[in-house]
Amino acid sequence: MVEFCPKCEALLIPIKDKGKTYLVCRLCGYRKEIRSSEGYKSVLKVSEEKRSKITVMEETREISREDRERAKELMQEYYEVFLETMETEEQQEVSD
């Protein structure tokens, strides 16, 4: 049996929650408890395409130790500048 939402006329979907079955509107959130879940069956069919997983392999390049250290130093500098900027903004807000 198909039922529609009395508020927005969208299709009500059966959902089980805490052992009870409800008909729920996904658009407006209307919720109606049903006394007998007989006749309502929630089935989700997944196509074969969605079941298979896709793995993407990319070639990785080795990063030299110097490049890693340089990147680490740049990130540290960026972080310090960020903290200084945040402190300056907070001080300006307090003084205003």
Phi and psi in radians as a Rosetta constraint file:
Dihedral C 1 N 2 CA 2 C 2 CIRCULARHARMONIC -1.789 0.35
Dihedral N 2 CA 2 C 2 N 3 CIRCULARHARMONIC 2.342 0.35
Dihedral C 2 N 3 CA 3 C 3 CIRCULARHARMONIC -2.202 0.35
Dihedral N 3 CA 3 C 3 N 4 CIRCULARHARMONIC 2.659 0.35
Dihedral C 3 N 4 CA 4 C 4 CIRCULARHARMONIC -2.088 0.35
Dihedral N 4 CA 4 C 4 N 5 CIRCULARHARMONIC 2.676 0.35
Dihedral C 4 N 5 CA 5 C 5 CIRCULARHARMONIC -1.156 0.35
Dihedral N 5 CA 5 C 5 N 6 CIRCULARHARMONIC 2.268 0.35
Dihedral C 5 N 6 CA 6 C 6 CIRCULARHARMONIC -1.256 0.35
Dihedral N 6 CA 6 C 6 N 7 CIRCULARHARMONIC -0.303 0.35
Dihedral C 6 N 7 CA 7 C 7 CIRCULARHARMONIC -1.505 0.35
Dihedral N 7 CA 7 C 7 N 8 CIRCULARHARMONIC -0.889 0.35
Dihedral C 7 N 8 CA 8 C 8 CIRCULARHARMONIC -2.107 0.35
Dihedral N 8 CA 8 C 8 N 9 CIRCULARHARMONIC 0.021 0.35
Dihedral C 8 N 9 CA 9 C 9 CIRCULARHARMONIC 1.132 0.35
Dihedral N 9 CA 9 C 9 N 10 CIRCULARHARMONIC 0.403 0.35
Dihedral C 9 N 10 CA 10 C 10 CIRCULARHARMONIC -1.491 0.35
Dihedral N 10 CA 10 C 10 N 11 CIRCULARHARMONIC 2.858 0.35
Dihedral C 10 N 11 CA 11 C 11 CIRCULARHARMONIC -1.199 0.35
Dihedral N 11 CA 11 C 11 N 12 CIRCULARHARMONIC 2.331 0.35
Dihedral C 11 N 12 CA 12 C 12 CIRCULARHARMONIC -1.538 0.35
Dihedral N 12 CA 12 C 12 N 13 CIRCULARHARMONIC 2.316 0.35
Dihedral C 12 N 13 CA 13 C 13 CIRCULARHARMONIC -1.850 0.35
Dihedral N 13 CA 13 C 13 N 14 CIRCULARHARMONIC 2.296 0.35
Dihedral C 13 N 14 CA 14 C 14 CIRCULARHARMONIC -1.303 0.35
Dihedral N 14 CA 14 C 14 N 15 CIRCULARHARMONIC 2.305 0.35
Dihedral C 14 N 15 CA 15 C 15 CIRCULARHARMONIC -2.381 0.35
Dihedral N 15 CA 15 C 15 N 16 CIRCULARHARMONIC 2.378 0.35
Dihedral C 15 N 16 CA 16 C 16 CIRCULARHARMONIC -1.635 0.35
Dihedral N 16 CA 16 C 16 N 17 CIRCULARHARMONIC 2.349 0.35
Dihedral C 16 N 17 CA 17 C 17 CIRCULARHARMONIC -2.557 0.35
Dihedral N 17 CA 17 C 17 N 18 CIRCULARHARMONIC 2.077 0.35
Dihedral C 17 N 18 CA 18 C 18 CIRCULARHARMONIC 0.944 0.35
Dihedral N 18 CA 18 C 18 N 19 CIRCULARHARMONIC 0.761 0.35
Dihedral C 18 N 19 CA 19 C 19 CIRCULARHARMONIC 1.417 0.35
Dihedral N 19 CA 19 C 19 N 20 CIRCULARHARMONIC -0.068 0.35
Dihedral C 19 N 20 CA 20 C 20 CIRCULARHARMONIC -1.960 0.35
Dihedral N 20 CA 20 C 20 N 21 CIRCULARHARMONIC 2.698 0.35
Dihedral C 20 N 21 CA 21 C 21 CIRCULARHARMONIC -1.869 0.35
Dihedral N 21 CA 21 C 21 N 22 CIRCULARHARMONIC 2.313 0.35
Dihedral C 21 N 22 CA 22 C 22 CIRCULARHARMONIC -2.162 0.35
Dihedral N 22 CA 22 C 22 N 23 CIRCULARHARMONIC 2.651 0.35
Dihedral C 22 N 23 CA 23 C 23 CIRCULARHARMONIC -1.768 0.35
Dihedral N 23 CA 23 C 23 N 24 CIRCULARHARMONIC 2.159 0.35
Dihedral C 23 N 24 CA 24 C 24 CIRCULARHARMONIC -2.178 0.35
Dihedral N 24 CA 24 C 24 N 25 CIRCULARHARMONIC 2.390 0.35
Dihedral C 24 N 25 CA 25 C 25 CIRCULARHARMONIC -1.579 0.35
Dihedral N 25 CA 25 C 25 N 26 CIRCULARHARMONIC 2.180 0.35
Dihedral C 25 N 26 CA 26 C 26 CIRCULARHARMONIC -1.375 0.35
Dihedral N 26 CA 26 C 26 N 27 CIRCULARHARMONIC -0.238 0.35
Dihedral C 26 N 27 CA 27 C 27 CIRCULARHARMONIC -1.532 0.35
Dihedral N 27 CA 27 C 27 N 28 CIRCULARHARMONIC -0.899 0.35
Dihedral C 27 N 28 CA 28 C 28 CIRCULARHARMONIC -1.906 0.35
Dihedral N 28 CA 28 C 28 N 29 CIRCULARHARMONIC -0.162 0.35
Dihedral C 28 N 29 CA 29 C 29 CIRCULARHARMONIC 1.546 0.35
Dihedral N 29 CA 29 C 29 N 30 CIRCULARHARMONIC 0.069 0.35
Dihedral C 29 N 30 CA 30 C 30 CIRCULARHARMONIC -0.967 0.35
Dihedral N 30 CA 30 C 30 N 31 CIRCULARHARMONIC 2.454 0.35
Dihedral C 30 N 31 CA 31 C 31 CIRCULARHARMONIC -2.407 0.35
Dihedral N 31 CA 31 C 31 N 32 CIRCULARHARMONIC 2.294 0.35
Dihedral C 31 N 32 CA 32 C 32 CIRCULARHARMONIC -2.364 0.35
Dihedral N 32 CA 32 C 32 N 33 CIRCULARHARMONIC 2.156 0.35
Dihedral C 32 N 33 CA 33 C 33 CIRCULARHARMONIC -1.366 0.35
Dihedral N 33 CA 33 C 33 N 34 CIRCULARHARMONIC 2.393 0.35
Dihedral C 33 N 34 CA 34 C 34 CIRCULARHARMONIC -1.852 0.35
Dihedral N 34 CA 34 C 34 N 35 CIRCULARHARMONIC 2.508 0.35
Dihedral C 34 N 35 CA 35 C 35 CIRCULARHARMONIC -1.288 0.35
Dihedral N 35 CA 35 C 35 N 36 CIRCULARHARMONIC -0.699 0.35
Dihedral C 35 N 36 CA 36 C 36 CIRCULARHARMONIC -2.180 0.35
Dihedral N 36 CA 36 C 36 N 37 CIRCULARHARMONIC 2.182 0.35
Dihedral C 36 N 37 CA 37 C 37 CIRCULARHARMONIC -1.454 0.35
Dihedral N 37 CA 37 C 37 N 38 CIRCULARHARMONIC 0.077 0.35
Dihedral C 37 N 38 CA 38 C 38 CIRCULARHARMONIC -1.137 0.35
Dihedral N 38 CA 38 C 38 N 39 CIRCULARHARMONIC 2.294 0.35
Dihedral C 38 N 39 CA 39 C 39 CIRCULARHARMONIC 1.668 0.35
Dihedral N 39 CA 39 C 39 N 40 CIRCULARHARMONIC -0.225 0.35
Dihedral C 39 N 40 CA 40 C 40 CIRCULARHARMONIC -1.920 0.35
Dihedral N 40 CA 40 C 40 N 41 CIRCULARHARMONIC 2.146 0.35
Dihedral C 40 N 41 CA 41 C 41 CIRCULARHARMONIC -2.386 0.35
Dihedral N 41 CA 41 C 41 N 42 CIRCULARHARMONIC 2.200 0.35
Dihedral C 41 N 42 CA 42 C 42 CIRCULARHARMONIC -1.701 0.35
Dihedral N 42 CA 42 C 42 N 43 CIRCULARHARMONIC 2.011 0.35
Dihedral C 42 N 43 CA 43 C 43 CIRCULARHARMONIC -2.229 0.35
Dihedral N 43 CA 43 C 43 N 44 CIRCULARHARMONIC 2.339 0.35
Dihedral C 43 N 44 CA 44 C 44 CIRCULARHARMONIC -2.122 0.35
Dihedral N 44 CA 44 C 44 N 45 CIRCULARHARMONIC 1.995 0.35
Dihedral C 44 N 45 CA 45 C 45 CIRCULARHARMONIC -1.737 0.35
Dihedral N 45 CA 45 C 45 N 46 CIRCULARHARMONIC 2.265 0.35
Dihedral C 45 N 46 CA 46 C 46 CIRCULARHARMONIC -1.954 0.35
Dihedral N 46 CA 46 C 46 N 47 CIRCULARHARMONIC 2.252 0.35
Dihedral C 46 N 47 CA 47 C 47 CIRCULARHARMONIC -1.242 0.35
Dihedral N 47 CA 47 C 47 N 48 CIRCULARHARMONIC 2.808 0.35
Dihedral C 47 N 48 CA 48 C 48 CIRCULARHARMONIC -1.067 0.35
Dihedral N 48 CA 48 C 48 N 49 CIRCULARHARMONIC -0.602 0.35
Dihedral C 48 N 49 CA 49 C 49 CIRCULARHARMONIC -1.066 0.35
Dihedral N 49 CA 49 C 49 N 50 CIRCULARHARMONIC -0.722 0.35
Dihedral C 49 N 50 CA 50 C 50 CIRCULARHARMONIC -1.336 0.35
Dihedral N 50 CA 50 C 50 N 51 CIRCULARHARMONIC -0.389 0.35
Dihedral C 50 N 51 CA 51 C 51 CIRCULARHARMONIC -1.296 0.35
Dihedral N 51 CA 51 C 51 N 52 CIRCULARHARMONIC -0.575 0.35
Dihedral C 51 N 52 CA 52 C 52 CIRCULARHARMONIC -1.400 0.35
Dihedral N 52 CA 52 C 52 N 53 CIRCULARHARMONIC 2.498 0.35
Dihedral C 52 N 53 CA 53 C 53 CIRCULARHARMONIC -1.734 0.35
Dihedral N 53 CA 53 C 53 N 54 CIRCULARHARMONIC 2.555 0.35
Dihedral C 53 N 54 CA 54 C 54 CIRCULARHARMONIC -1.928 0.35
Dihedral N 54 CA 54 C 54 N 55 CIRCULARHARMONIC 2.240 0.35
Dihedral C 54 N 55 CA 55 C 55 CIRCULARHARMONIC -1.902 0.35
Dihedral N 55 CA 55 C 55 N 56 CIRCULARHARMONIC 2.201 0.35
Dihedral C 55 N 56 CA 56 C 56 CIRCULARHARMONIC -1.841 0.35
Dihedral N 56 CA 56 C 56 N 57 CIRCULARHARMONIC 2.162 0.35
Dihedral C 56 N 57 CA 57 C 57 CIRCULARHARMONIC -1.897 0.35
Dihedral N 57 CA 57 C 57 N 58 CIRCULARHARMONIC 2.285 0.35
Dihedral C 57 N 58 CA 58 C 58 CIRCULARHARMONIC -2.159 0.35
Dihedral N 58 CA 58 C 58 N 59 CIRCULARHARMONIC 2.614 0.35
Dihedral C 58 N 59 CA 59 C 59 CIRCULARHARMONIC -1.310 0.35
Dihedral N 59 CA 59 C 59 N 60 CIRCULARHARMONIC 2.287 0.35
Dihedral C 59 N 60 CA 60 C 60 CIRCULARHARMONIC -1.838 0.35
Dihedral N 60 CA 60 C 60 N 61 CIRCULARHARMONIC 2.536 0.35
Dihedral C 60 N 61 CA 61 C 61 CIRCULARHARMONIC -1.886 0.35
Dihedral N 61 CA 61 C 61 N 62 CIRCULARHARMONIC 2.559 0.35
Dihedral C 61 N 62 CA 62 C 62 CIRCULARHARMONIC -1.329 0.35
Dihedral N 62 CA 62 C 62 N 63 CIRCULARHARMONIC 2.305 0.35
Dihedral C 62 N 63 CA 63 C 63 CIRCULARHARMONIC -1.738 0.35
Dihedral N 63 CA 63 C 63 N 64 CIRCULARHARMONIC 2.287 0.35
Dihedral C 63 N 64 CA 64 C 64 CIRCULARHARMONIC -1.209 0.35
Dihedral N 64 CA 64 C 64 N 65 CIRCULARHARMONIC 2.768 0.35
Dihedral C 64 N 65 CA 65 C 65 CIRCULARHARMONIC -1.047 0.35
Dihedral N 65 CA 65 C 65 N 66 CIRCULARHARMONIC -0.699 0.35
Dihedral C 65 N 66 CA 66 C 66 CIRCULARHARMONIC -1.094 0.35
Dihedral N 66 CA 66 C 66 N 67 CIRCULARHARMONIC -0.755 0.35
Dihedral C 66 N 67 CA 67 C 67 CIRCULARHARMONIC -1.125 0.35
Dihedral N 67 CA 67 C 67 N 68 CIRCULARHARMONIC -0.693 0.35
Dihedral C 67 N 68 CA 68 C 68 CIRCULARHARMONIC -1.110 0.35
Dihedral N 68 CA 68 C 68 N 69 CIRCULARHARMONIC -0.762 0.35
Dihedral C 68 N 69 CA 69 C 69 CIRCULARHARMONIC -1.111 0.35
Dihedral N 69 CA 69 C 69 N 70 CIRCULARHARMONIC -0.717 0.35
Dihedral C 69 N 70 CA 70 C 70 CIRCULARHARMONIC -1.123 0.35
Dihedral N 70 CA 70 C 70 N 71 CIRCULARHARMONIC -0.747 0.35
Dihedral C 70 N 71 CA 71 C 71 CIRCULARHARMONIC -1.111 0.35
Dihedral N 71 CA 71 C 71 N 72 CIRCULARHARMONIC -0.681 0.35
Dihedral C 71 N 72 CA 72 C 72 CIRCULARHARMONIC -1.125 0.35
Dihedral N 72 CA 72 C 72 N 73 CIRCULARHARMONIC -0.751 0.35
Dihedral C 72 N 73 CA 73 C 73 CIRCULARHARMONIC -1.111 0.35
Dihedral N 73 CA 73 C 73 N 74 CIRCULARHARMONIC -0.726 0.35
Dihedral C 73 N 74 CA 74 C 74 CIRCULARHARMONIC -1.100 0.35
Dihedral N 74 CA 74 C 74 N 75 CIRCULARHARMONIC -0.729 0.35
Dihedral C 74 N 75 CA 75 C 75 CIRCULARHARMONIC -1.125 0.35
Dihedral N 75 CA 75 C 75 N 76 CIRCULARHARMONIC -0.682 0.35
Dihedral C 75 N 76 CA 76 C 76 CIRCULARHARMONIC -1.111 0.35
Dihedral N 76 CA 76 C 76 N 77 CIRCULARHARMONIC -0.773 0.35
Dihedral C 76 N 77 CA 77 C 77 CIRCULARHARMONIC -1.087 0.35
Dihedral N 77 CA 77 C 77 N 78 CIRCULARHARMONIC -0.774 0.35
Dihedral C 77 N 78 CA 78 C 78 CIRCULARHARMONIC -1.041 0.35
Dihedral N 78 CA 78 C 78 N 79 CIRCULARHARMONIC -0.766 0.35
Dihedral C 78 N 79 CA 79 C 79 CIRCULARHARMONIC -1.101 0.35
Dihedral N 79 CA 79 C 79 N 80 CIRCULARHARMONIC -0.745 0.35
Dihedral C 79 N 80 CA 80 C 80 CIRCULARHARMONIC -1.121 0.35
Dihedral N 80 CA 80 C 80 N 81 CIRCULARHARMONIC -0.756 0.35
Dihedral C 80 N 81 CA 81 C 81 CIRCULARHARMONIC -1.098 0.35
Dihedral N 81 CA 81 C 81 N 82 CIRCULARHARMONIC -0.720 0.35
Dihedral C 81 N 82 CA 82 C 82 CIRCULARHARMONIC -1.047 0.35
Dihedral N 82 CA 82 C 82 N 83 CIRCULARHARMONIC -0.800 0.35
Dihedral C 82 N 83 CA 83 C 83 CIRCULARHARMONIC -1.114 0.35
Dihedral N 83 CA 83 C 83 N 84 CIRCULARHARMONIC -0.740 0.35
Dihedral C 83 N 84 CA 84 C 84 CIRCULARHARMONIC -1.078 0.35
Dihedral N 84 CA 84 C 84 N 85 CIRCULARHARMONIC -0.724 0.35
Dihedral C 84 N 85 CA 85 C 85 CIRCULARHARMONIC -1.102 0.35
Dihedral N 85 CA 85 C 85 N 86 CIRCULARHARMONIC -0.761 0.35
Dihedral C 85 N 86 CA 86 C 86 CIRCULARHARMONIC -1.088 0.35
Dihedral N 86 CA 86 C 86 N 87 CIRCULARHARMONIC -0.757 0.35
Dihedral C 86 N 87 CA 87 C 87 CIRCULARHARMONIC -1.082 0.35
Dihedral N 87 CA 87 C 87 N 88 CIRCULARHARMONIC -0.760 0.35
Dihedral C 87 N 88 CA 88 C 88 CIRCULARHARMONIC -1.081 0.35
Dihedral N 88 CA 88 C 88 N 89 CIRCULARHARMONIC -0.768 0.35
Dihedral C 88 N 89 CA 89 C 89 CIRCULARHARMONIC -1.116 0.35
Dihedral N 89 CA 89 C 89 N 90 CIRCULARHARMONIC -0.711 0.35
Dihedral C 89 N 90 CA 90 C 90 CIRCULARHARMONIC -1.125 0.35
Dihedral N 90 CA 90 C 90 N 91 CIRCULARHARMONIC -0.734 0.35
Dihedral C 90 N 91 CA 91 C 91 CIRCULARHARMONIC -1.118 0.35
Dihedral N 91 CA 91 C 91 N 92 CIRCULARHARMONIC -0.674 0.35
Dihedral C 91 N 92 CA 92 C 92 CIRCULARHARMONIC -1.152 0.35
Dihedral N 92 CA 92 C 92 N 93 CIRCULARHARMONIC -0.680 0.35
Dihedral C 92 N 93 CA 93 C 93 CIRCULARHARMONIC -1.145 0.35
Dihedral N 93 CA 93 C 93 N 94 CIRCULARHARMONIC -0.691 0.35
Dihedral C 93 N 94 CA 94 C 94 CIRCULARHARMONIC -1.184 0.35
Dihedral N 94 CA 94 C 94 N 95 CIRCULARHARMONIC -0.713 0.35
Dihedral C 94 N 95 CA 95 C 95 CIRCULARHARMONIC -1.285 0.35
Dihedral N 95 CA 95 C 95 N 96 CIRCULARHARMONIC -0.380 0.35
